[in-house]
């Protein structure tokens, strides 16, 4: 059985696979109209008819949510609460925009239905469901073309009985159903309703997509990456697609965390620059999880790796705005038509700019499998340079600088704005385009070290194979911290029972599992919480984390525990990461490819080109240099030196 990692991106679909004990990689153009076509075509090419066990990072849920291409979805809730999605919170994301308009809810007013039935805040039922009324509502839904239904009743996280019965009736009527107590057992009606609505919106699309893959692979051979950094079987992803909205980017962060642990880099800022966007995250000795995420204007309250995304990628389009200023992104050429140098595009992109500066080698792109059309870029760049009043090389460096500025702002959001000094971290860079911009970003942010792992262009796919199998669950309790100290075993036990059952279905026994407890805490009277690992001194840890996040703490103030959380994980088969023992000072002669002129800071520098696969542990490469490999190119500017560490990471030492 071959083990395969697959990551679907906006421009390429990436594969890492084991063939006769050796790990190999492959990239194929994505097929946005039907992502399964690129996945199945790539699997057929790399493994033929052999058996395959696939771990997949999917963008289907992400794109369906962002592009509003999900199912026709209805909401069933208590009478009088159908406008929860419309009312939301009073926070405005653009405080000074006089023409601000909130994102429209996923479920329009005519598809939100209120029915009889009510629970008190302690879970006691004071009004029963009318089952006949629900069947009448189901007929109204069917007449309006509804495919999927979100069922969200007040306080169902305390008493799921009425919600369960309503869901049973709707399933009998032929709808896909997402009951909130199965998706999120937490309070806050708006966030719980929004999260459940997103899940219902995505279920039919993920059912169709994963169903096509399962038909070819078999359901038992397909696992899907979750947004929390763990993988799960495809049947869970089909039922709870809201947990996969950052499936692909999560794989890269997990890979960085795992490889960082192995190679001694525990404090990382990750940067994943692909064809359409750049994703950044801060890894400080652990995966950065959050339960406060907004995707496509929709709040999500499930655990997700805290990733910040900007529209700056290799395919980001360059243009002049109304005032004549150069803009780059967020629009992207994507896979079709792609950058100009791919043969079909007609608008300059970041990739075209790097090629114009000499930072890409046309004949070696994707190892020579895809030769770039270098001559094609010049008429389009010259046209834009005339409009901008710049030389072509100035324009190309300007395009790269504007893209760098977008990525620098994103890195500051996850570091400086949260009280971290970038100079205390290493910049862990991957994605097909990341290596061309990494050193410039590190220099701007005063970061001393850049780490570029092996196979950076398909590193998210590698991360999926390095991920644990995991499941998480939560429950709102709203008790004093002192009470939890005496009732912890009683309150955590039901959650752990759920996790043990789920992980047993994944193939793990109790002895093979790890369980992690955590709690969401706040000072009494606060509106929002901080998540803290549960331990004997969890209250002290809360004070410390509150001080780090907000700059103060109140040691004598009463502390509440709002939610309990349990994460279960099991370790499947994973790729091993080889370590070299003996450093080699001399760069092998076969590693040198050629020399050619490259533009740096308006100057043409004669630059040496090296094949990365021929470099050895201990080799040092002073800049200016280009280090070439199948999935990426690394630019080593003047004043920067690269060396190969024992795990074959390429480490750039940046002068500050």
N, C-alpha and C positions, 0 to 999 in steps of 0.2 A: 504493500500500500504506500503510494507516494504522498508525502506531506507537502501541501502547497499553500502559500500565503498570497492572497489576491487583494489589491487595493485599487478601487475605481476612482480615478481623478477626472478633472475637467478636461484634460488634454490627452493623458495616457492612462491605460490600465496596466498596473504593474504586477509582476509575478515573481515569486521566489519559490524554488522547488528543489527537491532532493532527487538526484538521478545517480544511481549506483553508488550511493554513499557520499556524493559530492553535491554541494549546494550551487545552484545556477540561477541566473536571473533572466528575465525577458520583459520587454515593454511593447505594448501594442496600442495603436490609436484607440481612444475611447469612442463609443458609439452612443452619443447622447440621446438619440431617438429610441434606442433600446439597449440599455447598458448590459443586459444579459448576453447580447450577441458578441461583444468584445470579450466577456469573461469566458464564455463557452468556446469561442474560437481560439483564444489563447490557451485554454486547457487542452484543447485537441492538438494544438501545435506542439506543446511542450511535453505531453505525455501520451498522445495517441489514445489507444483504447485501454491503457493500463488503469488499475484502480487508483483513485485519488481521494485523499482526505483533505478537504479545503477549509481554511479559515479565511473568511471574507469580510472586508471592510466596505460597506455599501454606501453610496451617496443617494440611493433612491428615496429614502425618507427625507433627507436633507433637501434635495431638489424639489420634491413634491410640496414640502412646507414652504420653502422660500418662493417658489414660482406659483403657489396656490393651484396646484394641479392634483390635489387629493380627491377623495371620494365625495359624493353628495352626502353630507352628514347632518343628522338631526340631534337635538338635545332633549332628553326627557328628565324633568326635574320637578321639584315641588311647586305647586301652584303659588304664584306670586314671586317666584325667583327665576323666571325665565330671562331676565335682563342682567343677570350677574356678569355675563361675558361682556355686555355692552357698557356697564357701569365701571367695572374694573377698579383700579385705584386712581387716586387724584394726581399722582405724579405725572409730570410732563417731561418727556425726554429732551425737548427743545424749549427751554424755559423762555427764551427771548424771541422766539419765532411767532410773530403776530398772526401768521396764517397757518399755524400748526394744526394738523388733523391726525388723530390717532388712526392706527391701522384698524381696518374693519375687522370685526370678529370672524373667525372661520365659519361660524354657523349663523346665518342671517336670521332675523326675527321671525320670519314665517316658518322656519324649521325648528323653532324652540317651543316645546310643549310643556305646560305645567299640569300636573294631575294631583288628585287628592292623596293624602298620606303625609304624616308628620311625626317626627321624633323630637323629644326634648333634648336639651343640651347634655343630659346625662345618659342619653340613649334610650329612654323609655318611650314607647309608642303611645301617642295620644289620638292619632287618627289613622285608621287602617287604609291600605290601598284598595282601590276599586278596580279589580282585575278586568271587568268588562270595559271600564273607561280606557284602560291601557290598550285593549284590543281595538277599540274605536280609534284611538290615536295611531295605532299601527297601520290601520287602513288609510288614514289621512297621510301618513308618511309615505306609504307605498304609492299613493296617487300623485305624489310630488317627486317621485323618482329617487327617494332616499335609499342609499346603499348600506350605510353604517350609522349606528346610534351610540351616543355617549349617554350613560345613565348616571346622574349625579344627584343624590338626595342629601339633604342636610343631616349631619351627624352620622352618616353611614359608616364612618371609620370606627364608631363605637358600637353600632348595631347594624350589621350589613343585611339582615334578614329581608326587609322590604325591597332593597335594591336587588338582592339576589332573585327574588320572585319576579320583579319587573323584567330583569334581564332574561329569565327563563321564558317568559311570555314572548318577548321580542325575538328571541332565537327561534321559538316555535313558528313565528310569523315569517321567518326567512331572512332576518337582518344579521349582519355582523354587529356584535354588541361589545362595548367597552364599559363595564361597571367601574365606578371610581374606587370601590373598596379593593378591587383587584389591581388597580394601577397605582394608587397612592392612598395609604391609610393615615392621612394627616389632616389637620385642621386648616383653616383659611379657605373659605368657599371659592373665592375667585381663582386662586392658584390651582386648587384641586380640580375645579371645573375646566380651567384652561388646559391643564395637563391631560385630563381625560378626553377632552374634545380633540386635542392634537392626535392622541392615540387613535381615536375612532376615525379621524380624517385620513390617517395613514394606513390603517389595517388592510383595506382592499388592495391598495397598490403594492404593499409588501407581500401580501398573500400571492398576488399574481407573479411578482418578480421572483421571490424565493421558490415559489411552486415550480417555475420553469427550470430553475437550477436544480431543485431536488429531483425533478423528473429525469434529468441527465446524470446526476451524481448519486442519488439516493439520500433521503433525509438524514440518515445516520452518519453520512460522510460530509455533511456541511455544517460548519459552525460559523457564527456571525459575531463580529466585534461589537461590543456595547460601548456607549459613551462614557461609562465609568471606568474603562480601562481593562475590563474582563471580557472574556468571550463566553458565548452560550450556544446551545443548539438552535438550529434554525426554526424549530417549532415555537420556541419562546419569542424569538425576534418577530415571527409572524403575528403572534398574539399581542406583543407589547413593543411595537415599532418605535414608540416615543423614546425608548431606551437606546436607539441607534442613530439619533439625529446628528451626532458627531462621531460616527463610527470610524471613518477613515482617519481623521486627524488624531483621534485618541490612540490609534496604533503607533503613530510616530512618537508620542510622548511616553508611552509605555516602553517602547524600544530604547529611548534615550535614558529613561530611569534604570532599566535593567542593565544596559551596557555601561552606564555611568557607575553603577554599583560594582560591576566586575572590574572596571579599569580605574577605580579610585576617584571618580569625579561625582560627588554627591550633591553639589549645589550648581544647578544648571538653569540657563535660560534657553529654551528650545526655540528654534526657528525653522519652520517647514515652508519653503518657498516652492510652490508648484507652478502650474501653467496659468491658473486663474486667480489665485489668492495666496496669502501668506498667513500661517497660523503660528502664534507664539504662546508659550506657557512658561511658568516659573516652577521648577522642581527643586524644592528645598528639603532634601533627604526623604521625600515621600511624594506620591502623586497628589497634585493639587485638585481636590474635589470640591465642587460647589453644588448647592441645591437651589441657587438663585440665578437662573439662566433665562435669557430672552432670545428666541429664535423666530425670525420673521415677524416680530412684533408680538409673539405669543409667549407669555411666561410659562416656564417649565420648572417643576419642583422635584424632579428625580435627580439622583446623583449623576453629575456629569463632570468630566475633567475640565478644569477652568482654563479654557482656551480663548484667546482673543484673536479675531480674524480681521484682516484688512484686504482691500481689493488691489493688491500689488503682487503680480506674478509675472512669469516669463511672457505670457500672452497678453498682459495689460496694454491697452491701446493708448498711444500718445496723441495729443491734439492740443490746439490752442483754444483757450476759452474766449468769451466775448471781449475781454480786456487785453487779449494778446499774450496772456500768461500760459506757460507750458503746463499741461495737466497729464497725469499718467494714471489710468484706471479710474474708477473700479471696473469699467467695462473691459471685457476680455475677448480676444479673438477665439478663445476656446480651442476645441479640436477641429472645428469646421467654421470658418476657413483656416484658422490658425495664423501664426505669424507669416509675414510676407515670404520669408526664406523657406517656409515649408512648401511653397509652390502655388498657393491659392489666395492668400490674404492680400489686401491692398492698403491697409492702414499700418503705419510703423508700430512696433511693439518693443518691449524691453529686450526680448531675444534678438530682434533685428538690430537694436542699438549695440548690444554686446558683440554681435557679429561684425558690425561696422568698425568697432574699436579694436578688432583683432583678438577678442577674448574667447571666441569659439573657433574651432577648427572644422570647416565644412565637411571635409572628406572623412572625418572620424566621428561625426555625430552618431550616437547610438552604435558605437563601435564600427561605423562604416555602413550599417544597415540602412541608414537614412541620410543621404548626402544633402546638405543644405544648399539652396539655390542662392549663392552669395551675390551673383551679378544682379539678381532681381530686386534687391533692396534699394539700390542707389537712386533710381528715379523718384521713388516715393519719399526717401529721406531728403533728397535735394529739394523737392517741392515744399516739404514742411520747413526745411531750413531757410528757404527764401522768404516764406511767410513770417518766420520768427526773426529774420535778420541775423542769422548765425551761420557759421561754417558747419559743414556736415558733422565733423568730429565734435565740435562744440555742442551741437544739438544732441548727438548720441550720448555724450557724457552728461548732458543736462537731463535726458530721459532717465538714465541710470541714477542720477543724483535725486531726482524727484521721487523715484520708486524707493530709494534708500531712505528718504525723509519720511515716507509713509510707514516703512517698517520700523524705523527708529522711534517714531511716536508710539507705535504699538508696543515695542519693548519697554518704553518708559511707563506705559499704562500698567503693565504687570509688575514693574519693579519700583521705580521712583515714587509713583503715586500710591504705592502700598507700603512705603517705608523701607524699601530695600535699596542697597547700593549696588548698581550693576558691576562695579569693580570687584565685588566679592564673589562673583559668579563666573563660570565659563559659559561661552556661547556655543551651544550644541546645535549644529546646522545640518539640515538634510533637505530633501526635495531636489528635483532636477536642476533648479536654478539657484539654490541657496549658496553653493560654493563660490559663485561669481561675485556675490555681494557681501559675503561674511566678513572679510577683513576690513572693509570700509565701514561697516556697521560697528564692529568692535572698536575701531579707532574713534568713532564719533561718541561712543558711550563709555570710553575709558575701560573697556573690558580687556584683560590681559591675555586671554587665551581663547582660541576658537578650536572646537573639536568637530571634525568631519568624519563620520564613521565609514566603514566599508560599505559599498553599494548605497551611497546616499540617495540616489534618485528613486530607489524602491524601498527606502528604509521603513516607511509606514507598513508595508507588507511584511517586512521582517519583524516589526514590533508586534504584529498580530500573532505570529508564531511564538513570540516570547511571552505573550500574555497568559495569565492564569485563567482557568475557567472560574467564573464567579457569579454569585447571585446576591442581591441585597434586598432588605425589607426594612420597614420603619413603622412606627405607631406613635400617635400623639398621646401624651399622658398628663401634661400640665400639673406637675407636683413640685413641692419644695425639694431642693437638693438633699436636705437632711433626711427626708422620707425615702428617697431612692437608696440611700446607704443601707437602710434596713430591709428594703423590699426588692433589691436588685435581681436576685435569682428568680423570684416570683414573676417579675415584670418582663425580664428578658427571655424567660423560658418559652413562651408561645412563639416569639419571633424566631428563636433558634430552632424550634421544631419545624417551622415553615422552611427555613433555609436547609435543614438537614434533609427534608423530604425532596426539595428541589435538586439538591446536589446529588442525592441518591439516584434521581432520574438521569443525571448527567454521567453516572457511572462511578461515583466516588463513595467509598464507605466512610463511616465516622472517623476511623483511624487515619484516613488519608486527607482529612479536611482541616483547614484552619478557620477559626471563627474570630471575628474582631467586633467588639462592642464599641459604640460611640454614643454620645448624647449631644443634643442641641440645647444650649443654655443661654440664659439672659438674666440681667438684673430685673427684679420685680418692677413692673411699670414700663419696661422697654417693649418695643414693637417687633424687634428682630433678634435673631440668635446667632451664636457662634457654635460651631461643631467642635467637640473635644473628645479625644479617646477616653473611654471609660477605664478608670484605674482607682486605686484607693485615694489618690490625691487629685481627683478630677476637678474639684472646686478650685484648688490652687492653680491648676493648669488653665482653667477658665479665666481667672484674674490675669494671668500672665499673657494669655492670647488677647484679651480685651485691651490690655495696655499696649501690646505691640500694634494692634490694628487701629486703635483710636487715641492712643497717647495718654490714657489714664485708666485707673481702675478704682473700685470702691469696695475695699476688703470687708467692711462691716455691713454692707447692704445685703438684704436677703436675695438669694439666687434661686431661680426656677429652672427645672428641667422640663423642656417643652416636648421634645421628641426623643424616642429611643431608636437606635439604628443597629442592625446587625449585618455584617458582610461575611459571607462564606466563600472560601476559595480553595481550589484544588489545583495541583500542578500536573499538567498533561506532559506529553512528550514535547521537548523543545530543542531547537538547534543548539549545539555547543559552540562556545566562542573560543577558538584556539589562541594560545599565548606563546609568543616566541621567547626564547630564553637568552639567546646570544646576540647582542647588538652588532651591526655591521656599519662601519664608518663610511666605506666607499660605496658610492652609488653605482649599481651595475651598469655597464655600458649599454646593455639592451634597453634600459629604462629611458635613455635619451632618444627623443623622436626627431626634433628639428629645432631651429631658431627662426623667429619671425618678429617683425615689428608689431608692437602693441601700444595703444595710446593710454597713458596715465597722466592725469592732471594737465592735459593740453600738450604733453610732450610725448614724442615717439621714443619708446625704449625697446632695444633689442632684447627679446625675451626667450628664454629656453623652455622647451616643451618636454614633458616627461610622461611616460605611461605608468599609471599608478600601480597596476598589477605587477610590475617588475620591481617596485621599490621594496626595500627590506627594513625591518626593525632597526632603528638607529640612524638611518639615512637622514641627512639634513639638506634642505633645498632653500637657498637664499632667493629672495625676490629680486627682480621681477621674474616670475615663472608661471606657467600654466601646467597643471597636473590633470591629465586626461584619463577618463575611464568610460566604461560603457554607458553609465546612467547619469553622469554629471561631469562638469568641469570645475576645477578649483582655481581661482585666481589668487596668486601670491604677489601682492603689489611690492614696489620698492620699499625697503625698510621693514619688511615682514619676513620671517624665516619659518619654514615648515619642517617638521620632523615626523617620523613614523614611530609610534609608541609600540609597546609589546603586543598590544591587541590589534595592531594594524590600523588604528585610528590615525588620521592625518591631523596633526596638531599645529596650528598657526600661532606663533608667538608674536604678539602685536606690540610695537613700540608705542609708548603712551606719553 
